[in-house]
Amino acid sequence: MTVSQNQGDLSRAVTHEADESWPTIIEITAYWSKDGSRRGRRRSIEIPADQFFGRGAHGAPLDGNALIAMVERLRRQGPKA
């Protein structure tokens, strides 16, 4: 006698295949300007997308605290002269 397993609620949900196109680099840029535009001086940091999204050799996505620390580091360094 075969016992069938009932499927859960998620099996009935509509799923969409995730887009498999991923960026290669994520850039965080800080601008210093008097009018709030992007024409002022700037400093940026590049993060490999694998590190940001937690793919490849990285076991988990970049957490919020690490991202905030990067932005804070940009702020403290100030704009490039």
For each residue, the residues with C-beta under 8 A, 3 or more apart:
1:
2:
3:
4:
5:
6:
7: 11 12
8: 11
9: 12 13
10: 13
11: 7 8
12: 7 9
13: 9 10
14:
15:
16:
17:
18:
19:
20:
21:
22: 49 53 55
23: 26 49
24: 48 49
25: 46 47 48 49
26: 23 46 47 48 49 52
27: 44 45 46 47
28: 44 45 47 67 70 71 74
29: 42 43 44
30: 42 43 44 71 74 75 79
31: 37 38 40 41 42 79
32: 40 41 42 78 79
33: 36 37 38 39 40 41
34: 40
35: 39 40
36: 33
37: 31 33 40
38: 31 33 42
39: 33 35
40: 31 32 33 34 35 37 79
41: 31 32 33 79 80 81
42: 29 30 31 32 38 79 80
43: 29 30 74 77 78 79 80
44: 27 28 29 30 74
45: 27 28 70 73 74
46: 25 26 27
47: 25 26 27 28 51 52 62 70
48: 24 25 26 51 52
49: 22 23 24 25 26 52 53 55
50: 53 54 55 56 57 58
51: 47 48 54 58 62
52: 26 47 48 49 61 62
53: 22 49 50 58 61 62
54: 50 51 58 59 60 61 62
55: 22 49 50 58
56: 50
57: 50
58: 50 51 53 54 55 61
59: 54
60: 54 63
61: 52 53 54 58
62: 47 51 52 53 54 66 67
63: 60 66 67
64: 67 68
65: 68 69
66: 62 63 69 70
67: 28 62 63 64 70 71
68: 64 65 71 72
69: 65 66 72 73
70: 28 45 47 66 67 73 74
71: 28 30 67 68 74 75
72: 68 69 75 76
73: 45 69 70 76 77
74: 28 30 43 44 45 70 71 77
75: 30 71 72 78
76: 72 73
77: 43 73 74
78: 32 43 75
79: 30 31 32 40 41 42 43
80: 41 42 43
81: 41
